[in-house]
Amino acid sequence: MAISLDRIDLKILRLLQKNGRLSNAELADKAGVSPATCHRRTQRLFEEGFVKEVRAIVAPRKVGKGALVMVGVVLDRSTPESFASFEQAITKLKFVLDCHLVAGDFDYFLKIRVGDMEDFNRIHGEQLIALPGVRQTRTFFVMKEVIDNAALEF
């Protein structure tokens, strides 16, 4: 049974989204509730799936992954089997940050982080075009990240 969210739950979600490192005491103070109430509500938000996970956002350039590449993928067939085969294979590629099934000219859009264009050229030739059912890819090198990993508004 899903829970309904009140203004305190929403405030806790917004605060966690802004800073997942807040201690329960800090979170409670900012949300205007007791630490016990905050802990209980936060646990419930996790248990009900409103919060999927809490993790650090690593600065890509600091770890040698400064190039962001978007790739449109077209499969050779639009069947449930070809989609399932592609999706199973793409989850094994650690350089793929996001993979979305889309409507329109492409079947999938991929968000990929690599070191540089040479790095992408290598993985494109060795791994991306070798994925099951891939007929065509179209690559977009991101020149400037205007908004990235923005907080979800609700």
mmCIF file of the C-alpha atoms, coordinates in Angstrom:
data_MODEL
# 
_entry.id   MODEL 
# 
loop_
_atom_site.group_PDB 
_atom_site.id 
_atom_site.type_symbol 
_atom_site.label_atom_id 
_atom_site.label_alt_id 
_atom_site.label_comp_id 
_atom_site.label_asym_id 
_atom_site.label_entity_id 
_atom_site.label_seq_id 
_atom_site.pdbx_PDB_ins_code 
_atom_site.Cartn_x 
_atom_site.Cartn_y 
_atom_site.Cartn_z 
_atom_site.occupancy 
_atom_site.B_iso_or_equiv 
_atom_site.pdbx_formal_charge 
_atom_site.auth_seq_id 
_atom_site.auth_comp_id 
_atom_site.auth_asym_id 
_atom_site.auth_atom_id 
_atom_site.pdbx_PDB_model_num 
ATOM 1   C CA . MET A 1 1   ? 0.000  0.000  0.000   1.00 0.00 ? 1   MET A CA 1 
ATOM 2   C CA . ALA A 1 2   ? 1.484  3.336  -1.072  1.00 0.00 ? 2   ALA A CA 1 
ATOM 3   C CA . ILE A 1 3   ? 1.685  6.154  1.415   1.00 0.00 ? 3   ILE A CA 1 
ATOM 4   C CA . SER A 1 4   ? 0.501  9.660  0.703   1.00 0.00 ? 4   SER A CA 1 
ATOM 5   C CA . LEU A 1 5   ? 3.073  12.382 1.130   1.00 0.00 ? 5   LEU A CA 1 
ATOM 6   C CA . ASP A 1 6   ? 2.420  15.400 3.308   1.00 0.00 ? 6   ASP A CA 1 
ATOM 7   C CA . ARG A 1 7   ? 4.389  18.661 3.360   1.00 0.00 ? 7   ARG A CA 1 
ATOM 8   C CA . ILE A 1 8   ? 6.936  17.263 5.870   1.00 0.00 ? 8   ILE A CA 1 
ATOM 9   C CA . ASP A 1 9   ? 7.611  14.188 3.718   1.00 0.00 ? 9   ASP A CA 1 
ATOM 10  C CA . LEU A 1 10  ? 8.063  16.432 0.688   1.00 0.00 ? 10  LEU A CA 1 
ATOM 11  C CA . LYS A 1 11  ? 10.412 18.704 2.628   1.00 0.00 ? 11  LYS A CA 1 
ATOM 12  C CA . ILE A 1 12  ? 12.504 15.704 3.735   1.00 0.00 ? 12  ILE A CA 1 
ATOM 13  C CA . LEU A 1 13  ? 12.704 14.495 0.124   1.00 0.00 ? 13  LEU A CA 1 
ATOM 14  C CA . ARG A 1 14  ? 13.785 17.925 -1.117  1.00 0.00 ? 14  ARG A CA 1 
ATOM 15  C CA . LEU A 1 15  ? 16.408 18.240 1.618   1.00 0.00 ? 15  LEU A CA 1 
ATOM 16  C CA . LEU A 1 16  ? 17.828 14.773 0.944   1.00 0.00 ? 16  LEU A CA 1 
ATOM 17  C CA . GLN A 1 17  ? 17.906 15.461 -2.782  1.00 0.00 ? 17  GLN A CA 1 
ATOM 18  C CA . LYS A 1 18  ? 19.866 18.645 -2.141  1.00 0.00 ? 18  LYS A CA 1 
ATOM 19  C CA . ASN A 1 19  ? 22.275 17.063 0.357   1.00 0.00 ? 19  ASN A CA 1 
ATOM 20  C CA . GLY A 1 20  ? 22.177 13.314 0.952   1.00 0.00 ? 20  GLY A CA 1 
ATOM 21  C CA . ARG A 1 21  ? 24.904 13.613 3.592   1.00 0.00 ? 21  ARG A CA 1 
ATOM 22  C CA . LEU A 1 22  ? 22.721 15.373 6.165   1.00 0.00 ? 22  LEU A CA 1 
ATOM 23  C CA . SER A 1 23  ? 22.677 13.575 9.484   1.00 0.00 ? 23  SER A CA 1 
ATOM 24  C CA . ASN A 1 24  ? 19.275 12.615 10.852  1.00 0.00 ? 24  ASN A CA 1 
ATOM 25  C CA . ALA A 1 25  ? 19.595 15.391 13.473  1.00 0.00 ? 25  ALA A CA 1 
ATOM 26  C CA . GLU A 1 26  ? 20.377 18.010 10.784  1.00 0.00 ? 26  GLU A CA 1 
ATOM 27  C CA . LEU A 1 27  ? 17.586 16.726 8.563   1.00 0.00 ? 27  LEU A CA 1 
ATOM 28  C CA . ALA A 1 28  ? 15.111 16.806 11.466  1.00 0.00 ? 28  ALA A CA 1 
ATOM 29  C CA . ASP A 1 29  ? 16.110 20.356 12.357  1.00 0.00 ? 29  ASP A CA 1 
ATOM 30  C CA . LYS A 1 30  ? 15.721 21.595 8.772   1.00 0.00 ? 30  LYS A CA 1 
ATOM 31  C CA . ALA A 1 31  ? 12.405 19.747 8.360   1.00 0.00 ? 31  ALA A CA 1 
ATOM 32  C CA . GLY A 1 32  ? 11.080 21.099 11.649  1.00 0.00 ? 32  GLY A CA 1 
ATOM 33  C CA . VAL A 1 33  ? 10.416 17.730 13.311  1.00 0.00 ? 33  VAL A CA 1 
ATOM 34  C CA . SER A 1 34  ? 11.996 15.668 16.080  1.00 0.00 ? 34  SER A CA 1 
ATOM 35  C CA . PRO A 1 35  ? 14.882 13.344 15.218  1.00 0.00 ? 35  PRO A CA 1 
ATOM 36  C CA . ALA A 1 36  ? 12.726 10.288 16.020  1.00 0.00 ? 36  ALA A CA 1 
ATOM 37  C CA . THR A 1 37  ? 9.925  11.476 13.740  1.00 0.00 ? 37  THR A CA 1 
ATOM 38  C CA . CYS A 1 38  ? 12.425 12.329 11.010  1.00 0.00 ? 38  CYS A CA 1 
ATOM 39  C CA . HIS A 1 39  ? 14.074 8.915  11.233  1.00 0.00 ? 39  HIS A CA 1 
ATOM 40  C CA . ARG A 1 40  ? 10.724 7.115  11.076  1.00 0.00 ? 40  ARG A CA 1 
ATOM 41  C CA . ARG A 1 41  ? 9.558  9.180  8.092   1.00 0.00 ? 41  ARG A CA 1 
ATOM 42  C CA . THR A 1 42  ? 12.860 8.828  6.254   1.00 0.00 ? 42  THR A CA 1 
ATOM 43  C CA . GLN A 1 43  ? 12.842 5.042  6.746   1.00 0.00 ? 43  GLN A CA 1 
ATOM 44  C CA . ARG A 1 44  ? 9.281  4.912  5.421   1.00 0.00 ? 44  ARG A CA 1 
ATOM 45  C CA . LEU A 1 45  ? 10.250 6.976  2.365   1.00 0.00 ? 45  LEU A CA 1 
ATOM 46  C CA . PHE A 1 46  ? 13.029 4.486  1.603   1.00 0.00 ? 46  PHE A CA 1 
ATOM 47  C CA . GLU A 1 47  ? 10.839 1.437  2.252   1.00 0.00 ? 47  GLU A CA 1 
ATOM 48  C CA . GLU A 1 48  ? 8.037  2.774  0.033   1.00 0.00 ? 48  GLU A CA 1 
ATOM 49  C CA . GLY A 1 49  ? 10.521 3.463  -2.797  1.00 0.00 ? 49  GLY A CA 1 
ATOM 50  C CA . PHE A 1 50  ? 10.272 7.259  -2.821  1.00 0.00 ? 50  PHE A CA 1 
ATOM 51  C CA . VAL A 1 51  ? 14.051 7.354  -2.346  1.00 0.00 ? 51  VAL A CA 1 
ATOM 52  C CA . LYS A 1 52  ? 15.817 4.856  -4.587  1.00 0.00 ? 52  LYS A CA 1 
ATOM 53  C CA . GLU A 1 53  ? 19.328 5.388  -3.247  1.00 0.00 ? 53  GLU A CA 1 
ATOM 54  C CA . VAL A 1 54  ? 21.730 7.954  -1.846  1.00 0.00 ? 54  VAL A CA 1 
ATOM 55  C CA . ARG A 1 55  ? 25.109 8.369  -3.501  1.00 0.00 ? 55  ARG A CA 1 
ATOM 56  C CA . ALA A 1 56  ? 27.872 10.828 -4.215  1.00 0.00 ? 56  ALA A CA 1 
ATOM 57  C CA . ILE A 1 57  ? 28.071 12.687 -7.504  1.00 0.00 ? 57  ILE A CA 1 
ATOM 58  C CA . VAL A 1 58  ? 31.695 12.389 -8.608  1.00 0.00 ? 58  VAL A CA 1 
ATOM 59  C CA . ALA A 1 59  ? 33.267 15.213 -10.633 1.00 0.00 ? 59  ALA A CA 1 
ATOM 60  C CA . PRO A 1 60  ? 33.891 13.497 -14.010 1.00 0.00 ? 60  PRO A CA 1 
ATOM 61  C CA . ARG A 1 61  ? 36.975 15.524 -14.983 1.00 0.00 ? 61  ARG A CA 1 
ATOM 62  C CA . LYS A 1 62  ? 38.661 14.728 -11.664 1.00 0.00 ? 62  LYS A CA 1 
ATOM 63  C CA . VAL A 1 63  ? 38.556 11.006 -12.498 1.00 0.00 ? 63  VAL A CA 1 
ATOM 64  C CA . GLY A 1 64  ? 39.525 11.294 -16.160 1.00 0.00 ? 64  GLY A CA 1 
ATOM 65  C CA . LYS A 1 65  ? 35.997 11.073 -17.621 1.00 0.00 ? 65  LYS A CA 1 
ATOM 66  C CA . GLY A 1 66  ? 35.571 14.637 -18.841 1.00 0.00 ? 66  GLY A CA 1 
ATOM 67  C CA . ALA A 1 67  ? 33.920 13.897 -22.195 1.00 0.00 ? 67  ALA A CA 1 
ATOM 68  C CA . LEU A 1 68  ? 30.146 13.453 -22.267 1.00 0.00 ? 68  LEU A CA 1 
ATOM 69  C CA . VAL A 1 69  ? 28.669 11.737 -25.292 1.00 0.00 ? 69  VAL A CA 1 
ATOM 70  C CA . MET A 1 70  ? 25.037 11.137 -26.218 1.00 0.00 ? 70  MET A CA 1 
ATOM 71  C CA . VAL A 1 71  ? 24.411 8.281  -28.621 1.00 0.00 ? 71  VAL A CA 1 
ATOM 72  C CA . GLY A 1 72  ? 21.216 7.539  -30.518 1.00 0.00 ? 72  GLY A CA 1 
ATOM 73  C CA . VAL A 1 73  ? 20.826 3.856  -31.328 1.00 0.00 ? 73  VAL A CA 1 
ATOM 74  C CA . VAL A 1 74  ? 18.629 2.286  -34.004 1.00 0.00 ? 74  VAL A CA 1 
ATOM 75  C CA . LEU A 1 75  ? 18.056 -1.463 -33.859 1.00 0.00 ? 75  LEU A CA 1 
ATOM 76  C CA . ASP A 1 76  ? 17.622 -3.610 -36.944 1.00 0.00 ? 76  ASP A CA 1 
ATOM 77  C CA . ARG A 1 77  ? 14.261 -4.962 -35.686 1.00 0.00 ? 77  ARG A CA 1 
ATOM 78  C CA . SER A 1 78  ? 11.567 -3.550 -33.419 1.00 0.00 ? 78  SER A CA 1 
ATOM 79  C CA . THR A 1 79  ? 10.579 -6.709 -31.615 1.00 0.00 ? 79  THR A CA 1 
ATOM 80  C CA . PRO A 1 80  ? 10.327 -7.460 -27.900 1.00 0.00 ? 80  PRO A CA 1 
ATOM 81  C CA . GLU A 1 81  ? 13.122 -9.998 -28.323 1.00 0.00 ? 81  GLU A CA 1 
ATOM 82  C CA . SER A 1 82  ? 15.528 -7.553 -29.970 1.00 0.00 ? 82  SER A CA 1 
ATOM 83  C CA . PHE A 1 83  ? 14.800 -4.904 -27.323 1.00 0.00 ? 83  PHE A CA 1 
ATOM 84  C CA . ALA A 1 84  ? 15.333 -7.432 -24.512 1.00 0.00 ? 84  ALA A CA 1 
ATOM 85  C CA . SER A 1 85  ? 18.594 -8.667 -26.048 1.00 0.00 ? 85  SER A CA 1 
ATOM 86  C CA . PHE A 1 86  ? 19.934 -5.124 -26.469 1.00 0.00 ? 86  PHE A CA 1 
ATOM 87  C CA . GLU A 1 87  ? 18.874 -4.086 -22.965 1.00 0.00 ? 87  GLU A CA 1 
ATOM 88  C CA . GLN A 1 88  ? 20.499 -7.126 -21.375 1.00 0.00 ? 88  GLN A CA 1 
ATOM 89  C CA . ALA A 1 89  ? 23.767 -6.423 -23.195 1.00 0.00 ? 89  ALA A CA 1 
ATOM 90  C CA . ILE A 1 90  ? 23.842 -2.639 -22.560 1.00 0.00 ? 90  ILE A CA 1 
ATOM 91  C CA . THR A 1 91  ? 23.589 -3.095 -18.783 1.00 0.00 ? 91  THR A CA 1 
ATOM 92  C CA . LYS A 1 92  ? 27.001 -4.786 -18.837 1.00 0.00 ? 92  LYS A CA 1 
ATOM 93  C CA . LEU A 1 93  ? 28.781 -1.730 -20.281 1.00 0.00 ? 93  LEU A CA 1 
ATOM 94  C CA . LYS A 1 94  ? 30.069 0.280  -17.322 1.00 0.00 ? 94  LYS A CA 1 
ATOM 95  C CA . PHE A 1 95  ? 30.761 3.434  -19.355 1.00 0.00 ? 95  PHE A CA 1 
ATOM 96  C CA . VAL A 1 96  ? 27.029 3.810  -20.106 1.00 0.00 ? 96  VAL A CA 1 
ATOM 97  C CA . LEU A 1 97  ? 25.484 6.097  -17.474 1.00 0.00 ? 97  LEU A CA 1 
ATOM 98  C CA . ASP A 1 98  ? 21.925 6.109  -18.822 1.00 0.00 ? 98  ASP A CA 1 
ATOM 99  C CA . CYS A 1 99  ? 20.006 4.125  -21.406 1.00 0.00 ? 99  CYS A CA 1 
ATOM 100 C CA . HIS A 1 100 ? 16.486 5.137  -22.400 1.00 0.00 ? 100 HIS A CA 1 
ATOM 101 C CA . LEU A 1 101 ? 14.025 3.523  -24.798 1.00 0.00 ? 101 LEU A CA 1 
ATOM 102 C CA . VAL A 1 102 ? 12.596 6.440  -26.788 1.00 0.00 ? 102 VAL A CA 1 
ATOM 103 C CA . ALA A 1 103 ? 9.993  7.180  -29.431 1.00 0.00 ? 103 ALA A CA 1 
ATOM 104 C CA . GLY A 1 104 ? 11.015 8.871  -32.659 1.00 0.00 ? 104 GLY A CA 1 
ATOM 105 C CA . ASP A 1 105 ? 13.984 8.447  -34.962 1.00 0.00 ? 105 ASP A CA 1 
ATOM 106 C CA . PHE A 1 106 ? 15.972 6.320  -32.505 1.00 0.00 ? 106 PHE A CA 1 
ATOM 107 C CA . ASP A 1 107 ? 15.148 3.294  -30.405 1.00 0.00 ? 107 ASP A CA 1 
ATOM 108 C CA . TYR A 1 108 ? 17.482 4.196  -27.532 1.00 0.00 ? 108 TYR A CA 1 
ATOM 109 C CA . PHE A 1 109 ? 19.437 7.160  -26.265 1.00 0.00 ? 109 PHE A CA 1 
ATOM 110 C CA . LEU A 1 110 ? 22.623 6.498  -24.313 1.00 0.00 ? 110 LEU A CA 1 
ATOM 111 C CA . LYS A 1 111 ? 24.507 8.870  -22.030 1.00 0.00 ? 111 LYS A CA 1 
ATOM 112 C CA . ILE A 1 112 ? 28.172 7.912  -21.938 1.00 0.00 ? 112 ILE A CA 1 
ATOM 113 C CA . ARG A 1 113 ? 31.185 9.289  -20.061 1.00 0.00 ? 113 ARG A CA 1 
ATOM 114 C CA . VAL A 1 114 ? 34.662 8.755  -21.489 1.00 0.00 ? 114 VAL A CA 1 
ATOM 115 C CA . GLY A 1 115 ? 38.091 10.324 -21.193 1.00 0.00 ? 115 GLY A CA 1 
ATOM 116 C CA . ASP A 1 116 ? 38.223 11.846 -24.659 1.00 0.00 ? 116 ASP A CA 1 
ATOM 117 C CA . MET A 1 117 ? 37.210 11.397 -28.288 1.00 0.00 ? 117 MET A CA 1 
ATOM 118 C CA . GLU A 1 118 ? 39.861 8.732  -28.841 1.00 0.00 ? 118 GLU A CA 1 
ATOM 119 C CA . ASP A 1 119 ? 38.515 6.771  -25.881 1.00 0.00 ? 119 ASP A CA 1 
ATOM 120 C CA . PHE A 1 120 ? 34.988 6.983  -27.318 1.00 0.00 ? 120 PHE A CA 1 
ATOM 121 C CA . ASN A 1 121 ? 36.180 5.980  -30.790 1.00 0.00 ? 121 ASN A CA 1 
ATOM 122 C CA . ARG A 1 122 ? 37.710 2.822  -29.316 1.00 0.00 ? 122 ARG A CA 1 
ATOM 123 C CA . ILE A 1 123 ? 34.647 1.752  -27.327 1.00 0.00 ? 123 ILE A CA 1 
ATOM 124 C CA . HIS A 1 124 ? 32.326 2.641  -30.204 1.00 0.00 ? 124 HIS A CA 1 
ATOM 125 C CA . GLY A 1 125 ? 34.237 0.432  -32.614 1.00 0.00 ? 125 GLY A CA 1 
ATOM 126 C CA . GLU A 1 126 ? 34.828 -2.432 -30.180 1.00 0.00 ? 126 GLU A CA 1 
ATOM 127 C CA . GLN A 1 127 ? 31.666 -2.510 -28.074 1.00 0.00 ? 127 GLN A CA 1 
ATOM 128 C CA . LEU A 1 128 ? 28.767 -0.258 -29.071 1.00 0.00 ? 128 LEU A CA 1 
ATOM 129 C CA . ILE A 1 129 ? 28.314 -1.310 -32.683 1.00 0.00 ? 129 ILE A CA 1 
ATOM 130 C CA . ALA A 1 130 ? 28.823 -4.932 -31.628 1.00 0.00 ? 130 ALA A CA 1 
ATOM 131 C CA . LEU A 1 131 ? 25.771 -4.871 -29.345 1.00 0.00 ? 131 LEU A CA 1 
ATOM 132 C CA . PRO A 1 132 ? 22.958 -7.224 -30.390 1.00 0.00 ? 132 PRO A CA 1 
ATOM 133 C CA . GLY A 1 133 ? 20.681 -5.836 -33.082 1.00 0.00 ? 133 GLY A CA 1 
ATOM 134 C CA . VAL A 1 134 ? 22.431 -2.482 -33.560 1.00 0.00 ? 134 VAL A CA 1 
ATOM 135 C CA . ARG A 1 135 ? 21.867 -1.245 -37.093 1.00 0.00 ? 135 ARG A CA 1 
ATOM 136 C CA . GLN A 1 136 ? 22.954 2.373  -36.677 1.00 0.00 ? 136 GLN A CA 1 
ATOM 137 C CA . THR A 1 137 ? 24.302 4.805  -34.105 1.00 0.00 ? 137 THR A CA 1 
ATOM 138 C CA . ARG A 1 138 ? 24.426 8.571  -34.195 1.00 0.00 ? 138 ARG A CA 1 
ATOM 139 C CA . THR A 1 139 ? 26.871 10.285 -31.861 1.00 0.00 ? 139 THR A CA 1 
ATOM 140 C CA . PHE A 1 140 ? 26.561 13.715 -30.258 1.00 0.00 ? 140 PHE A CA 1 
ATOM 141 C CA . PHE A 1 141 ? 29.593 15.066 -28.386 1.00 0.00 ? 141 PHE A CA 1 
ATOM 142 C CA . VAL A 1 142 ? 28.463 17.434 -25.646 1.00 0.00 ? 142 VAL A CA 1 
ATOM 143 C CA . MET A 1 143 ? 30.280 20.734 -25.938 1.00 0.00 ? 143 MET A CA 1 
ATOM 144 C CA . LYS A 1 144 ? 28.930 22.278 -22.734 1.00 0.00 ? 144 LYS A CA 1 
ATOM 145 C CA . GLU A 1 145 ? 26.913 20.849 -19.878 1.00 0.00 ? 145 GLU A CA 1 
ATOM 146 C CA . VAL A 1 146 ? 24.362 23.522 -19.084 1.00 0.00 ? 146 VAL A CA 1 
ATOM 147 C CA . ILE A 1 147 ? 22.243 21.402 -16.700 1.00 0.00 ? 147 ILE A CA 1 
ATOM 148 C CA . ASP A 1 148 ? 23.345 17.987 -15.466 1.00 0.00 ? 148 ASP A CA 1 
ATOM 149 C CA . ASN A 1 149 ? 21.792 15.839 -12.748 1.00 0.00 ? 149 ASN A CA 1 
ATOM 150 C CA . ALA A 1 150 ? 19.332 18.540 -11.721 1.00 0.00 ? 150 ALA A CA 1 
ATOM 151 C CA . ALA A 1 151 ? 17.151 17.895 -8.691  1.00 0.00 ? 151 ALA A CA 1 
ATOM 152 C CA . LEU A 1 152 ? 13.677 16.558 -9.430  1.00 0.00 ? 152 LEU A CA 1 
ATOM 153 C CA . GLU A 1 153 ? 11.008 19.210 -8.840  1.00 0.00 ? 153 GLU A CA 1 
ATOM 154 C CA . PHE A 1 154 ? 7.807  18.195 -7.074  1.00 0.00 ? 154 PHE A CA 1 
# 
